[in-house]
Amino acid sequence: MTEITLIQAVNRALHTAMKADPDVICLGEDIGVNGGVFRATEGLLKEFGEERVIDTPLNESGIVGTAIGMALYGLKPVAEIQFLDFIYPAFDQIVSELSKFRYRSGGQFPCHVVIRAPYGGGIKGGLYHSQSTEQLFTSIPGLKVVVPSTPADAKGLLLSAIFDPDPVIFLEPKRIYRTVTGEVPEGDVRVPLGSARVVREGSDVTVLAYGAMVPPVVQAAKTLDSDGIKTEVVDLRSLNPLDVETVLRSVEKTGRVVVAHEAPKFCGYGAELAALIAEKALYSLKAPILRITGYDTPFPYTLENLYLPSVDRIVRGIQRTLAAG
Amino acid sequence: MTAEADALRAPTTPEDVEVSPELLKQALSLMVLARVADERAINLQRQGRIGFYAPLEGQEAAQVGCGLALENRDWLCPAYRELAVALTRGIPLLAIFHQLYGNSKDLSRGRQMPNHYGFRDHRFVSPSSPIGTQIAQAVGLALASRYKGEKVVSVAFFGDGATSSNDFHSGLNFAGVYRAPVVFFCQNNQWAISLPRERQTRSETLAIKAQAYGFPGVQVDGNDFGAVYRAVRQARHRALEGQGPTLIEAVTYRMGPHSTSDDPRRYRSSEELARWKERDPIERLKNDLLHRHLLTETEFEQLQEAHRQEVQRIIKEAEATPPPEPVSLFEDVCAVPTGYLAEERQEFEELLRQGVLKP
């Protein structure tokens, strides 16, 4: 096996799924001839034709609405939203329609659409090419929300998402599209949704992270090794459904929790994790839960590196948590 | 004007489509059934026996004309006022009343407000309340049927208000670009709750909007069953011949309130209503049939009475059907329950057992 990038892994997953099942259709802006602005769909048009790799007009609500119709008919559409920041015109289709079709029809109309969207900062994208708004989707019953952090997970989780019976929001950490490489199994090898991955074991503190925050968290953990601090890192991979068992097991083992995400702190995904741990594992805690997050400001342009949780900030956060108890 | 532009304006001549006496009689029967059911449903809400209702009175010819012009294999994306369309599909009125009551035999399991019924087996898609979303979905269904090589059209139903919605633009634009086998059926009933048609758009007509998307828009008298039937047959034919979508504006009138929560006296005159009552689609079809000796007054009264009795029987049965099981609340969120659902359900059942929650 050769090492490939995360974006190449996304491409491999799409290719594998489309080859395995003629009902898999891709649609989105610039995904055909151009292969997607990040090249996620490169080569697919040539191999599968324009009936299955559909360049759409510039209209996200139309993309998701069309994908919903295709899914109602029995196809397995994979819609690309060019940047998560541009998904809001489709919010009505996602929140009012996609997430509720199965429930509102008493199970008559399941609607499995995958929506892929690059998310997050660190690419000098300013306000509208950088946001992490996963919590807007994790709070909607009926939607699954998945965020890979490695090439193998990107492929395995995307394959699971495409063949899942429910709608999945698949968030791709664009900052590490090309900076993270790894070995990826050939063929249709899936990673189940709803299972977290313990990236490294440790006994002093648990850091919960996902997507583009995983590499800096791992780096911070390595830095702290030399101080004798043993940091366990859990990559959640799937935000909804959440692997509650793995999270609680780790918390009960270490007794200290740091949550890291790019999104703002207030009502961010870390709030759910902190509440869950408070409800289920409060008496295992030796120190207060700490959230290291993006600040509660809109996403900045020039100062983005100061906004995003850095390795140094994470190191400092872990040290403080240990000092607290 | 080029030949191509000309072709965009008029699909083919409506006279090509035959409207037989049998079809007219079938249509009249369905229209009367819809009217009777509609009147009863309004009364049920007024009596507090169902929670809500959105009537279609006045739009029967538009709905039955469209519904009968389609085939059962066609996919329908209705809004929440399409009772008569549902009846043309052979959807049992009892199934519809089960939904109005939200009882345990409601196929949508009491999950939606009355009127929001969907029937998978009849390709009648579960509707929502947000306006216009189904327009874009119909295009997806149409592209899927074409991809599968199936001779099926998809039809989106919406009103004059929806032509202002985001997804009217999304849907019509996508359909035009892909020449999708879809029919956009707009019932211009003149009022979107309190706002008249003139306040939705400065466009001369709603049909004319299709031109900008590159396909024909036709305006028909929505209270004339035959005119609607012909226009939809033509549009369906065009779609299956690969000629792309059609927008049909059926000009009609919502004789009742927007819903049981609305009082139209606040925004429109009784004179206006009286003018449109003179164009009542049922009276019109009935008179046509009487005039052609295809129907007698006695037969019409018998038809009405038969439908009244049927509706009465159906209401009795729907009303006697118990509500859904409380735990069904937790089902159908996902294919397999995820997240906190199992735990919440367990706690819910515990609260029921303890009598803290009372069904």
Contacts between the chains, C-beta under 8 A, distances in Angstrom:
chain1	res1	chain2	res2	distance
A	25	B	147	7.2
A	51	B	147	5.7
A	52	B	147	7.9
A	54	B	143	7.9
A	56	B	174	7.0
A	57	B	173	5.6
A	57	B	174	6.3
A	57	B	177	5.9
A	59	B	169	7.6
A	59	B	170	5.0
A	59	B	173	6.6
A	59	B	174	7.4
A	61	B	136	6.3
A	61	B	166	5.5
A	61	B	167	5.7
A	61	B	170	4.8
A	62	B	136	5.3
A	62	B	139	7.7
A	62	B	167	7.4
A	62	B	170	3.5
A	62	B	171	7.0
A	62	B	173	6.6
A	62	B	174	4.8
A	64	B	136	7.8
A	65	B	133	6.5
A	65	B	135	7.5
A	65	B	136	2.5
A	65	B	137	5.2
A	65	B	139	7.2
A	65	B	140	6.5
A	65	B	167	5.8
A	65	B	170	5.9
A	65	B	171	6.7
A	66	B	136	5.9
A	66	B	137	7.5
A	66	B	139	5.3
A	66	B	140	3.9
A	66	B	143	6.7
A	66	B	174	5.8
A	67	B	140	6.1
A	68	B	136	7.7
A	68	B	137	4.9
A	68	B	140	5.9
A	69	B	77	7.7
A	69	B	136	7.2
A	69	B	137	4.0
A	69	B	138	6.1
A	69	B	139	6.1
A	69	B	140	2.1
A	69	B	141	4.1
A	69	B	142	7.3
A	69	B	143	7.3
A	69	B	144	6.6
A	69	B	154	7.2
A	70	B	140	4.3
A	70	B	141	7.3
A	70	B	143	6.4
A	70	B	144	4.5
A	71	B	140	7.6
A	72	B	75	7.7
A	72	B	125	6.3
A	72	B	137	6.8
A	72	B	140	7.3
A	72	B	141	6.0
A	72	B	144	7.9
A	73	B	75	7.3
A	73	B	140	7.3
A	73	B	141	5.1
A	73	B	144	3.5
A	73	B	145	6.4
A	73	B	148	7.4
A	74	B	144	7.1
A	75	B	144	5.0
A	75	B	147	7.1
A	77	B	140	7.6
A	89	B	166	6.9
A	92	B	130	5.7
A	92	B	133	6.1
A	92	B	166	7.4
A	92	B	167	7.8
A	93	B	133	6.0
A	93	B	136	7.0
A	93	B	167	7.6
A	96	B	128	5.5
A	96	B	129	7.9
A	96	B	130	4.7
A	96	B	133	6.3
A	97	B	128	6.1
A	97	B	130	7.8
A	97	B	133	5.4
A	97	B	137	7.1
A	100	B	128	7.2
A	101	B	126	6.5
A	102	B	332	5.2
A	102	B	333	7.3
A	102	B	334	7.2
A	102	B	335	7.6
A	103	B	111	5.9
A	103	B	332	4.9
A	103	B	333	5.6
A	104	B	108	6.2
A	104	B	111	5.1
A	104	B	112	5.3
A	104	B	116	7.2
A	104	B	118	7.8
A	104	B	126	5.5
A	104	B	128	7.0
A	105	B	107	7.4
A	105	B	108	5.3
A	105	B	111	7.7
A	105	B	118	4.8
A	105	B	120	7.2
A	105	B	126	3.7
A	106	B	106	7.2
A	106	B	107	5.2
A	106	B	108	4.3
A	106	B	109	3.7
A	106	B	111	6.3
A	106	B	332	6.2
A	107	B	109	7.6
A	107	B	331	7.3
A	107	B	332	4.3
A	108	B	107	6.1
A	108	B	108	7.2
A	108	B	118	6.1
A	108	B	119	7.3
A	108	B	120	3.9
A	108	B	126	6.6
A	109	B	118	6.2
A	109	B	120	6.1
A	109	B	125	6.6
A	109	B	126	5.2
A	110	B	335	6.7
A	141	B	333	5.4
A	142	B	333	5.5
A	142	B	334	6.5
A	144	B	334	7.4
A	144	B	338	7.4
A	164	B	335	7.9
A	165	B	334	7.7
A	165	B	335	3.9
A	166	B	334	4.6
A	166	B	335	5.7
A	194	B	338	6.5
A	240	B	338	7.3
A	240	B	339	6.2
A	241	B	338	3.7
A	241	B	339	4.8
A	242	B	339	6.5
